[in-house]
Every structure is written in C-alpha cells, then in structure tokens.
C-alpha cells in the first residue's frame, strides 16, 4: 500500500474519533446549561453521532459511492478494497471513542 493511503487510513480513524468525542462533550454542555443530566446527554449524543462520524471521516458519501463504482464497474478491486479499509478505520475510531466515553461516564454505550 502506498504512503498516502496509510496517512488517509490514520486520518479517518482520528476524524471519526474526534467527531464522537467533540460532539458528545460539546453537545452535552447544552444539557448542563439547561439543568439536564450531562452524562445522559453525552451517552445519547454519542450514540446518535455514530453514522455521521463515519460519513465525515471518509469524506462524504459521494466519494465513497464513486470509489465503490470504480471498484465494481471498472474492475479496480484494489480501490474497492482501500475504500472498505477506510470505512473500517472510521468504524474503529467510532468504537474507540465510544469505549473512552463509556469509561469516562461509567456507563455502557451500545
């Protein structure tokens, strides 16, 4: 695999990780300001942001669809394989962020 792909792979992981951590913590500040339970809000926001973190990490849905199309229709299976690895990297970032948030708030996030 080329050096550029490895960098993109790492970026996908940390972008998804950052979307979940940042979104959940910053989003829970609104609950704190209104007198609601912030830990409950962190849990709910983190659960709701999962798919959006993956989409943000892979650069939007149209790029992913174009790469899948190129992989399937043009016979470029390596591009298809790289796109699947990027999605898996983003999913790993989401899972790592959910585990970290679960540790911080001492609750299971499913």
Secondary structure, DSSP 8 states (H G I E B T S, - for coil): --HHHHHHHHHHHHHHHHHHHHHHHHHHHHHHHHTS-HHHHHHHHHHHTHHHHHHHHTT-HHHHHHHHHHHHHS--HHHHHHHHHHHHHHHHHHHHHHHHHHHHHTS---
